[in-house]
Amino acid sequence: MDEEQAVRMLESLKNKEVEEIFVSKQDFMEFREFLVKRDDFKHFRGIAQRGGDVIFRYMDEARS
């Protein structure tokens, strides 16, 4: 996964174009690098799935 693809996915989630995004176990560490650099990082909630995949959702209120 490259930065452009990760940013595009995160922006579409933030703008509510999609309800959730799926990140595979293989792409997670690369994806996370781009996620944690964002100012709105705490608005994203990752929900771990069996096998190591993660589903991300965007919350209107930041987590603590």
Number of C-alpha atoms within 10 A of each C-alpha: 12 10 13 10 11 18 15 11 18 24 14 15 19 19 10 12 10 14 12 19 15 16 21 14 14 11 15 15 13 13 21 12 12 16 18 12 9 12 8 13 15 16 17 21 16 16 12 13 12 6 8 12 16 19 14 17 20 24 13 10 10 12 10 5
